[in-house]
Amino acid sequence: MLRLVVTPQRAPLVGSVPVPSDKSIGHRALLFAALTNGTCEIRGFSHGEDNVSTARALAAMGVALEGLDDPSARTVRVRGVGLFGLREPSAPLDCGNSGTTMRLLCGLLAAQPFVSALVGDASLSRRPMLRVVAPLRERGAKIEGAAHAKRAGDLTAPLVVGPCDEETALRALHHSSAVASAQVKSALLLSGLYAHGETVIHEPTVSRDHTERLLASLGVPLATLGSIVSLDPSGWSGQMPAFEADLPGDPSAAAFLQVAGNLVPGSQITIRAVCTNPTRTGLFEIARDMGAGIEVRPLGERGGEPVADVHAWHEPLRALTVGGELVPRAIDEIPILCALAVRASGVTKIRDAEELRVKESDRLATMAKVLRAFGVACEESEGGLDIEGREGPLTACRVSSEGDHRIAMTAAVLGLLADGPVTIDDVACIGTSFPRFVGTLRALGASLAVEEAP
């Protein structure tokens, strides 16, 4: 097991750095490239473990990918097999730690004429899957799973999906979701490519829309109206052309660097070519409202997504209440928002974030534990946290990531503010989304050491 030792930061963080390409867009680019009729180029591929899980699952179903096994390759070429060209895998498809891989593959595999199994690591095998399985079943999909150990009536991996044949063809679906979820929406749209009828999805607020943007660019008959998305394949050829995609930087990865720059006095950092899709910029807006030094400098578009350089520096912070429609637009950044709250004057209140209970860890409970270890007063509620800002160095401590990459990186940023070295256990998980996190912080002037735990 790997651990990370963070030395308190005594000098400003300074520099201009990139971040990995956006993994949400990466998953979708891989999946849709596999379904095209031609060879696609995906440039800027990050080789994060989650995206690699999706790529290997596609390879196991007969999709040829070039550049996947070379971590230094920035371009992956995908030879599409068409909408109906996937082959039955010879073994269960291993989704690793990636909930996105498993949920999106559920939608794709629900329409295939073969049986497939989806498995994952211990963490993924505790995550709830009924939210995507139930609406897929409603449209005629055959999906079975293991009973969830802690959520009565829910299920989890391993999942067995299919087969779908003419007698059980997928039906039209009108689905209203109680929670805005891009993963559920994307799985239903993927299945909708094959359905005999229209797919209509109504969310309470708009979740990230990368799937809609990419499908529309490929000529798929898709329409959006506010938080309603519809896909009607009647009259559509079922052909998607090959494409080239330049993946923008991941705003969720950028958030850790941005907040580090906001928290360490004197810092001046720039994060280059970050995706600024409005469904993903919740943290930028929250940070601005808290008084953080942040400037977004637009660079145009990359792969159909708006891109900008993000400049961050230290300013005094004020507490606020975060809830409602902002939460889905910052759901992956809530842990690092907790770090920002540590230096805010007053009590920062996070609400409507129940979704964090079912991520790689229970992020509300885990963050509360981490914050208290650093000497920060924190109250946990069902859907949020109340965090009392404080001055002065944080308490040096030893914490565990609980196998959650976003908890591990948040603890590392907090460690920069401590009164002594901070040890974070179980940090190999960082590789799922930001393989070069440690090296990037070092490039900005931080001192971190990765060690093998005895």
LINNORWO-V203767 format. One record per backbone hydrogen bond with DSSP energy under -0.5 kcal/mol. CO is the residue of the C=O (numbers start at 1). NH is the residue of the N-H. If there is no record, write none. Layout:
BEGIN
co	nh
CO	NH
CO	NH
END
This chain:
BEGIN
co	nh
1	453
2	426
2	427
3	451
4	6
4	424
5	449
6	422
8	10
12	14
13	268
15	270
17	272
20	250
22	26
23	27
24	28
25	29
26	30
27	31
28	32
29	33
30	34
31	35
33	36
34	81
36	38
36	82
38	40
38	80
40	42
40	78
41	43
41	245
42	45
42	76
43	247
48	52
49	53
50	54
51	55
52	56
53	57
54	58
55	59
56	60
57	61
58	61
58	63
59	62
61	87
62	64
64	79
66	77
67	70
69	71
70	73
74	44
74	45
76	42
77	66
77	79
78	40
78	80
79	64
82	85
92	94
93	95
93	119
95	98
96	121
97	99
98	102
99	103
100	104
101	105
102	106
103	107
104	108
105	109
106	110
108	111
109	112
112	164
116	161
117	93
118	158
118	159
119	95
121	125
123	126
124	127
129	132
129	133
130	134
132	136
133	137
134	138
135	139
136	141
137	140
139	171
141	143
142	162
144	160
146	156
150	152
151	154
154	148
155	129
155	130
156	146
158	146
159	118
160	144
161	116
165	168
166	169
170	196
173	175
173	200
175	177
175	202
179	181
181	185
182	186
183	187
184	188
185	189
186	190
187	191
188	192
189	193
190	193
191	194
191	195
195	197
196	172
198	173
198	200
199	231
200	175
201	203
201	229
202	177
209	213
210	214
211	215
212	216
213	217
214	218
215	218
215	220
216	219
220	222
221	232
223	230
225	228
227	203
228	225
229	201
230	223
231	199
231	233
233	236
240	37
243	41
245	43
245	247
248	22
249	251
249	275
250	254
251	255
252	256
253	256
253	257
254	258
255	259
256	260
257	261
258	262
259	263
260	264
262	315
263	265
264	267
267	314
268	15
269	312
270	17
270	272
271	310
273	249
274	308
277	280
281	285
282	286
283	287
284	288
285	289
286	290
287	292
288	291
290	318
292	294
293	313
295	297
295	311
296	298
297	309
300	307
302	305
305	302
306	276
307	299
307	300
308	274
309	297
309	311
310	271
311	295
312	269
313	293
317	345
320	349
322	351
323	326
324	327
324	328
325	329
327	330
328	331
329	282
330	333
330	334
331	334
333	337
334	338
335	339
336	340
337	341
338	342
339	343
340	343
341	344
342	390
343	317
344	346
345	319
346	348
346	389
348	350
348	387
349	322
349	351
350	385
353	356
354	357
355	358
356	359
356	363
361	359
361	363
362	366
363	367
364	368
365	369
366	370
367	371
368	372
369	373
370	374
371	376
372	375
374	395
377	388
379	386
381	384
383	353
384	381
385	350
385	387
386	379
386	388
387	348
387	389
394	419
397	423
399	425
401	404
403	405
404	408
405	409
406	410
407	411
408	412
409	413
410	414
411	415
412	416
413	416
414	417
415	418
416	9
417	394
422	6
423	399
423	425
424	4
425	401
427	430
428	431
429	432
430	433
430	434
431	49
432	50
434	437
436	440
437	441
438	442
439	443
440	444
441	444
441	446
442	445
444	14
446	448
447	7
449	5
449	451
451	3
451	453
END
